Amino acid sequence: MCGIVGYVNENQVMEESVIQAMMERIHHRGPDDGDSYTDGTASLGFRRLSIIDMSSSANQPMMNEDGRFILTFNGEIYNFHSLKDDLISKGHQFKSHTDSEVILHGYEEYGVEILQQLRGMFAFAIWDKQEKELFLARDPFGIKPLYYTESTKDGSFIYGSEIKSFFPYPLFIKRFNDEALAPYLTFQYSALDQTFFKGVHKLKPGHYMIYKKGQIETHEYWNPEFTETQDKLSDAIDSINEVMNDSVQYHKISDVKVGSFLSGGIDSSYITTLLKPENTFSVGFKEYEGIFNETNLAEDLSHQLGIQNHKKLITGDEFFKKIPEIQYHMDEPHANLSSVPLYFLAELAKEHVTVVLSGEGADELFGGYEWYRISEKQKIYETIPFPVRRVISKVGQRLPQNKITNFLVKGGQKIEEKFVGQAKVFTTEDAQNVLKKPYRNQHTPQQILAPTYKRVGKSNDSTKMQYADIKHWLPGDILQKADKMSSAHSLELRVPFLDKEVMKVAGTLAPSLRANNKDTKFALRQAARTVLPDEWANRPKVGFPVPIRDWLRQDKYYNHVKQVFDSDHAAQFFQTQELLRYLNEHYENKGNHHRYIWTVFVFLTWYEIYFIHDGEFPHSTGSLVEDRELVYS
C-alpha cells in the first residue's frame, strides 16, 4: 500500500512546495519514504510503504531506461516474477527487485495491453514526458482507489489516491455536490460516479484513462463474466480449493510480516487456514459477548492451527470518539457500521505486522448474501404469470405493510426494481421527505443501477444481483472502507478472493452452487469444509455486527447524536423535526430507526470536518463522547 498524487498543468509551473504539501496529506499511506518528479507540465508525487524490495532502488517516482516514462504506483502485482522474466527476455533492464518496475517496463513494451497481464491490486499513473500524456489505471475490482478532477480555476488536471490530497493544490475548487446526498441515504456510500465533491470523479474499476492536452479518454479493459458452465459440486470443490490456494500463495509474497484478519465466519477462516500466518487479529464489543463478539471463536481456531491470536474489545465511548477521525480518512461519508470495528482491527494488526490478508469479496463472487437465495415459496409463486403478479403487487402496495403484503409486492416486481444492493437504508420516499428541497433529486437507486443491469439483461436474477454488487456495492462500500481504514494505520490489506483467476472459477458456477435453498456460498462452504472443521465451514454470515441500536437508547449517546441533529448544518440539509422524530422514537423504543439515524449522523460528521473545518484532521478531546469539541491541525 502506498499513495500517489499529481497534476498536469500546461499553463504555469507550480512551486515544489505544492506537490510536497499534496503528498503530505497522504503521508499515512506511505510513511517510509516520499519523493516527487516535476517538469514544465506535470508533477507526480509518491508516498511509500515498503513491502517488496526494501532498498532505495525501489523508491518512486520511477523512470524507465531512457527517462521517457515516469511511474507512480499504489498496490501489488502478484505475478511480477513471471512478467519480469518475459520483459528481461525482450531486452528490458531492471534496477530493482520490486513489482512496481514490471508495470513501467510492461507499459513501455505492451502499452495499455499490459493491463491484461497484471494479476493484483493497483492504481497507477504513468507520465509520458515525450508525448505529454498521462496514463491512469485502476485494478479490475477497485481494490485501490483513484480520484481525478478538472475542477480547478484554470482547468488543470489533478489525480490522487485520496481526495484530501487535492486541497493543497492552490487552483483546486472545493464545492459540495448537492446531487450526492439523496442517493447516499439509500446506499449508505457515495453511489454516483461523481463524488461528494463537485467535479471530482472516481476512475471506475477495470478502467484506464488517457489525459492529453485537456482531453480525457476513458476505456474499460475488464468486466466480470458469469458463464455458469459448472454444475457438478465435486468438480467445483476441486476448482475452488485449487484456485484459492494458488491465490493465497501469491498474496502472501512480501518482504515484511504478513498476518490475517480472523472472525468466526467462513471467509476469513478459510483464508487463514490456507495462509497459516504467525498472527491473526480479531475485534468485538465489550459487554456484548456472544452477540457482537466472535473473538473467542477466532481465538479457538487460531489455537487449533497453532497461531497467535490478538484481540481487542471495543467500548461504546471508544467507538463514538473515533467517528470523526474515521470519516476524515474515508474522504466521503460512509455509513457502513463495520468501518468502525475495522478501524480498530487495522490499528491492532499494525502493532505486529505490515500486511494482512482478509476475506472481502467472497460473498459477491460466490453468492454469500441472503438476497441471492430464491426461496421455494418464491419459486412456486413465480409460476403464476408475471402480469398477474404485477397486478397483485400494485394492489399490495396500497395495503398495510406486513410480511404477506411485502411478499406479494416483491413477487410482482422485476429484480431491477427491488434490488439496489446489500445496503438499502432509506427508502426513496423517506429520503425525499427528510431532505430539504435543494437536495432532493431524480437520481433514484433504480436509475443509478439501470446501465449496470442492462449489461446482464438476459441473465438469471441471482447473477444480476451479484453482478450489480460487484460493480457498485463492492467498490463503493466494502473495498472503500477496507482501503481507507487499513491505510489510516499504514497497513496493507490484501484480498485473495478478489483475484481475476478466482473470478474465472466463481463465474463458472451454476446458480445452484452459489446460493440455493440449502445455504449461501454453497460450493465455497463445501470447499472450505475440506480444510476447516465443520463448525467453522457451516457458520452463518455475521459480518461486523455493531450494537448501535442499543447504544442509541442510552442517554449519553442519544444526547451526543441529538446535539448534531440540532446543529445549524443539519438544518441546512434536513427537515430536522423528522430527524429528531426518528431519534426520539428509537430512544423511547417506539421504533427501530438506528440505520436512518446513523446514516445521517455520519454525513453530518463528515460535512463538519470537510466543509466547516476545511478538511483538517480532527483530534477528539476529553474522555467522554458528550464532549464534541474537536481540535484541527
SVG drawing of the C-alpha trace seen along z (x, -y; Angstrom):
<svg xmlns="http://www.w3.org/2000/svg" viewBox="-55 -30 75 65">
<polyline fill="none" stroke="black" stroke-width="0.4" points="0.0,0.0 1.2,-3.4 -0.2,-6.8 0.0,-8.6 -0.9,-12.2 -0.1,-14.5 -1.3,-17.1 -0.8,-18.2 -0.8,-22.0 0.4,-23.4 -0.4,-27.0 2.0,-27.5 4.8,-25.9 3.9,-25.4 6.3,-25.7 7.8,-22.4 6.1,-23.0 2.7,-22.3 3.4,-18.7 5.1,-18.2 2.0,-19.5 -0.2,-17.2 2.0,-14.3 2.0,-15.2 -1.8,-14.9 -1.5,-11.2 1.6,-10.6 -0.3,-7.9 -0.5,-5.8 3.3,-5.7 5.4,-6.8 8.6,-5.0 9.6,-7.3 8.4,-10.0 9.6,-11.7 8.3,-13.6 9.0,-14.3 8.3,-17.7 8.9,-19.1 7.4,-22.1 4.0,-20.3 3.4,-17.6 4.2,-16.8 4.0,-13.3 4.2,-12.6 4.6,-9.4 4.4,-8.1 5.9,-4.7 5.0,-1.9 7.9,0.6 6.6,4.1 8.7,5.7 12.4,4.7 13.1,2.6 16.1,0.8 16.1,-2.7 16.3,-1.4 12.6,-0.6 11.6,-4.1 9.2,-6.1 8.6,-8.1 10.4,-5.5 11.8,-6.1 12.4,-3.6 15.8,-3.3 15.7,-6.4 13.7,-8.5 10.7,-8.9 8.2,-7.2 7.7,-8.1 5.7,-5.8 3.9,-6.2 2.1,-3.0 -0.1,-2.0 -0.7,1.7 0.8,5.1 1.4,7.1 1.5,10.7 2.7,12.3 5.5,9.9 8.2,12.6 7.0,14.2 6.3,10.8 9.8,9.7 11.3,12.8 9.4,12.1 10.4,8.4 14.1,9.3 14.0,11.7 12.8,8.8 15.8,6.7 14.5,4.6 16.9,3.7 15.7,3.7 17.4,1.7 15.3,3.1 13.5,6.3 10.2,4.6 6.9,5.3 6.5,1.6 9.1,1.7 7.3,4.5 4.4,2.1 6.8,-0.5 8.7,1.7 5.5,3.6 3.8,0.4 6.9,-0.5 6.7,2.9 3.0,3.5 1.2,0.2 -2.3,0.5 -2.3,4.2 -0.1,4.7 -3.3,4.4 -4.5,7.8 -1.4,9.4 -1.4,7.9 -2.6,10.0 -3.0,7.9 -4.5,4.7 -3.4,1.4 -3.9,-2.3 -1.1,-3.8 -0.1,-6.8 2.5,-6.9 3.6,-10.2 4.9,-10.1 7.0,-13.3 7.8,-13.0 4.1,-12.9 3.0,-14.9 0.4,-12.2 -0.8,-10.9 -2.0,-7.3 -4.0,-6.2 -5.4,-2.8 -7.3,-1.0 -7.5,2.7 -10.4,4.9 -12.4,4.9 -11.5,1.4 -9.4,2.6 -7.2,-0.5 -8.9,-4.0 -8.1,-6.6 -9.7,-10.0 -9.4,-12.8 -10.7,-16.2 -10.6,-19.2 -12.4,-21.3 -9.7,-23.9 -9.5,-27.6 -7.5,-27.1 -8.8,-23.7 -5.6,-21.9 -5.9,-18.2 -5.4,-16.5 -5.4,-12.9 -4.7,-11.0 -5.3,-8.1 -7.4,-10.3 -9.4,-13.4 -7.9,-15.3 -4.6,-15.4 -6.2,-17.8 -6.8,-20.5 -3.2,-21.9 -3.3,-22.5 -3.9,-26.3 -6.2,-26.2 -8.5,-23.4 -12.1,-24.4 -13.7,-22.6 -17.5,-22.5 -20.2,-20.3 -22.0,-18.1 -25.7,-18.6 -26.7,-15.6 -24.8,-13.0 -26.7,-13.3 -30.1,-11.7 -28.5,-8.5 -26.2,-8.2 -29.2,-8.0 -30.3,-4.8 -27.0,-3.2 -25.0,-4.3 -22.0,-5.2 -21.2,-7.6 -23.1,-6.0 -22.5,-8.3 -19.5,-8.4 -19.1,-12.0 -18.1,-12.2 -19.5,-14.4 -17.0,-17.0 -18.5,-18.5 -16.4,-17.8 -14.3,-15.1 -14.7,-11.7 -13.7,-8.1 -11.9,-6.2 -14.1,-3.1 -12.7,0.4 -11.4,2.2 -10.9,-1.1 -7.9,-3.2 -7.7,-6.8 -5.6,-8.8 -5.3,-12.6 -3.6,-14.7 -3.9,-18.4 -7.0,-18.9 -8.8,-15.9 -9.9,-12.8 -10.5,-9.3 -11.7,-6.5 -11.9,-2.9 -12.9,0.4 -10.4,3.2 -12.0,5.8 -15.5,6.9 -16.6,9.9 -18.2,12.7 -20.7,15.4 -20.6,18.4 -22.3,20.7 -21.0,23.9 -20.1,25.8 -22.9,27.6 -21.1,30.6 -20.3,30.0 -17.3,32.2 -15.6,30.5 -16.5,27.1 -14.9,28.0 -11.7,29.1 -11.6,25.9 -12.3,23.6 -9.6,25.2 -7.0,25.1 -7.6,21.5 -7.9,20.2 -4.7,22.0 -2.9,20.5 -4.3,17.0 -3.3,17.1 0.2,18.2 0.5,15.3 -1.0,12.9 1.5,13.8 4.5,12.7 6.2,10.0 9.5,8.9 7.7,7.9 5.5,9.8 2.1,11.0 -0.9,11.8 -4.6,12.2 -7.9,10.8 -10.0,13.5 -13.6,13.6 -15.8,16.5 -17.1,16.7 -16.1,18.9 -14.3,16.4 -11.5,15.2 -11.3,18.7 -10.7,20.3 -8.1,17.7 -6.3,18.1 -6.2,21.8 -4.7,21.7 -2.2,19.0 -1.2,20.3 0.3,17.0 2.1,16.4 -0.6,13.9 -4.3,13.4 -6.4,10.4 -9.9,10.0 -12.2,7.4 -15.5,7.5 -17.5,5.3 -17.3,5.2 -20.3,6.3 -21.8,8.0 -20.1,11.4 -21.9,13.9 -23.9,11.3 -21.5,8.7 -18.3,10.6 -16.8,13.5 -13.3,13.1 -13.5,16.3 -14.3,18.3 -11.3,16.7 -9.1,17.5 -10.3,21.1 -9.5,21.6 -6.1,19.9 -5.3,22.2 -6.2,25.3 -3.9,24.0 -1.1,23.2 -1.3,19.4 -1.1,16.5 -4.4,14.6 -4.6,10.9 -7.9,9.4 -9.4,6.2 -12.9,5.4 -14.2,2.0 -16.3,-0.2 -19.1,-2.5 -17.1,-5.5 -14.1,-4.4 -16.5,-3.8 -18.1,-7.2 -14.9,-9.1 -13.2,-7.8 -16.0,-8.5 -14.6,-12.0 -11.2,-10.5 -12.7,-7.6 -14.8,-9.9 -11.8,-12.1 -9.9,-9.1 -12.9,-8.0 -12.8,-11.2 -16.6,-10.8 -19.4,-10.0 -19.6,-6.3 -22.2,-4.7 -21.3,-1.1 -21.1,-0.5 -18.4,2.2 -16.0,-0.5 -15.5,-1.4 -14.5,2.0 -12.4,2.4 -10.5,-0.8 -9.7,0.7 -8.8,4.1 -6.3,2.4 -4.9,0.5 -4.4,3.7 -2.8,5.5 -0.3,2.7 1.2,3.3 2.5,6.7 2.6,6.8 2.6,4.6 0.5,6.8 -2.8,8.6 -5.0,10.9 -8.7,10.5 -11.9,12.2 -13.6,9.4 -15.2,10.4 -16.2,13.9 -19.9,13.0 -20.1,11.1 -18.3,13.8 -19.6,17.0 -23.2,16.0 -22.9,15.2 -25.9,12.9 -29.4,14.0 -30.8,11.7 -29.3,14.1 -31.3,17.1 -34.6,17.8 -36.9,19.4 -39.2,22.3 -42.2,20.1 -40.8,17.6 -40.3,20.3 -43.8,21.5 -45.3,18.0 -43.3,17.2 -45.1,20.0 -48.0,17.5 -47.7,15.4 -45.9,12.1 -48.7,9.8 -50.9,11.3 -48.3,11.0 -47.7,7.4 -51.4,6.5 -51.3,8.2 -48.1,6.3 -49.7,2.9 -52.7,3.8 -50.4,4.9 -48.6,1.5 -51.8,-0.1 -52.4,2.3 -50.9,2.1 -47.4,3.4 -46.6,6.8 -44.8,10.0 -47.6,11.2 -48.1,7.9 -44.3,7.4 -44.0,10.9 -46.8,10.1 -45.4,6.7 -41.9,8.0 -43.2,11.1 -44.6,8.8 -41.5,6.7 -38.5,7.3 -35.2,7.8 -34.1,4.5 -36.8,2.7 -36.4,4.3 -32.7,5.0 -30.4,2.0 -27.6,3.7 -26.9,5.0 -27.4,1.8 -30.8,0.3 -31.2,-2.2 -33.7,-5.0 -36.5,-4.3 -36.6,-6.8 -39.8,-8.3 -38.3,-8.6 -35.1,-10.2 -37.1,-12.8 -39.2,-13.5 -36.3,-14.1 -34.3,-16.3 -34.6,-20.0 -35.8,-20.8 -32.5,-21.7 -31.1,-18.3 -33.9,-16.2 -33.1,-14.9 -34.1,-12.4 -31.1,-10.1 -33.2,-7.1 -31.4,-3.9 -33.1,-2.2 -31.8,-4.9 -28.3,-4.6 -28.2,-0.8 -30.1,-0.7 -27.0,-0.8 -25.4,2.0 -28.5,4.2 -28.7,3.6 -25.4,5.3 -26.7,8.5 -30.3,8.2 -30.6,11.8 -29.0,13.3 -30.9,15.0 -31.9,13.0 -29.1,14.3 -26.5,13.4 -28.0,9.9 -27.8,9.2 -24.2,10.5 -23.1,8.5 -24.7,5.3 -23.0,5.9 -19.6,6.5 -20.0,3.3 -21.4,1.0 -21.6,2.3 -18.1,4.0 -16.0,0.9 -18.3,-1.7 -18.7,-0.2 -16.7,2.9 -13.4,2.0 -13.7,-1.7 -13.7,-1.0 -11.1,1.8 -8.6,-0.5 -9.2,-3.7 -9.3,-2.0 -6.1,0.0 -4.3,-2.9 -5.2,-5.1 -2.7,-2.9 -0.2,-2.4 -1.3,1.2 -1.5,3.0 -4.7,5.1 -4.8,7.8 -7.9,9.7 -7.2,13.1 -10.9,13.7 -10.7,10.7 -8.3,12.1 -9.1,12.5 -8.3,16.2 -10.7,16.7 -13.4,14.8 -13.0,17.1 -13.8,20.1 -16.6,18.3 -18.1,17.2 -18.4,20.8 -20.5,21.9 -24.2,22.6 -26.6,20.5 -27.4,23.7 -23.8,23.9 -23.7,20.3 -26.9,19.5 -29.6,22.2 -32.3,23.3 -29.7,25.1 -27.3,22.3 -25.5,19.3 -22.0,19.7 -22.9,23.4 -19.9,24.6 -17.4,22.4 -18.6,23.8 -18.2,27.3 -14.7,26.5 -13.8,24.8 -15.0,27.9 -12.1,29.9 -9.7,27.8 -11.8,26.4 -13.7,28.1 -17.4,28.4 -18.4,25.9 -16.5,23.2 -17.5,24.1 -21.1,24.0 -21.2,20.8 -23.8,18.3 -22.6,14.9 -22.3,12.3 -20.0,9.6 -19.1,6.9 -22.3,6.5 -22.3,3.4 -24.6,2.7 -25.6,-0.8 -29.3,0.0 -28.7,0.4 -26.3,-2.5 -28.8,-4.9 -31.2,-4.1 -28.5,-5.1 -28.7,-8.7 -25.1,-9.9 -25.1,-8.5 -28.6,-9.7 -27.6,-13.2 -24.5,-13.1 -26.4,-12.4 -29.2,-14.9 -26.6,-17.7 -25.6,-17.0 -29.2,-16.8 -29.9,-20.2 -26.9,-21.9 -27.1,-24.6 -25.5,-22.5 -28.1,-19.7 -30.8,-22.3 -29.1,-23.3 -29.8,-19.8 -32.6,-18.1 -36.0,-18.6 -34.7,-18.4 -38.0,-17.7 -38.0,-14.5 -34.5,-13.6 -35.5,-14.2 -38.6,-12.2 -36.6,-9.2 -34.1,-9.7 -36.7,-10.1 -38.9,-7.2 -35.8,-5.0 -34.6,-6.2 -38.1,-5.6 -38.2,-2.1 -41.2,-3.0 -39.4,-2.2 -36.1,-0.8 -34.5,-3.6 -30.9,-3.1 -29.8,-2.8 -31.6,-6.0 -30.1,-7.8 -26.6,-6.5 -26.5,-7.3 -27.5,-10.9 -25.2,-11.3 -22.2,-10.1 -22.9,-12.5 -23.2,-15.5 -19.9,-14.5 -18.2,-14.3 -19.6,-17.6 -18.4,-19.3 -14.9,-18.1 -14.6,-18.8 -16.7,-21.9 -16.9,-23.7 -13.3,-22.9 -12.0,-22.8 -10.8,-19.1 -8.3,-19.4 -7.6,-16.3 -9.8,-16.1 -8.4,-15.3 -11.1,-14.5 -10.6,-15.9 -11.7,-14.8 -12.6,-11.2 -16.4,-11.3 -18.4,-11.4 -20.5,-14.2 -17.5,-16.5 -17.8,-17.2 -15.0,-19.7 -12.5,-18.9 -9.0,-20.2 -8.0,-20.7 -4.4,-20.7"/>
</svg>
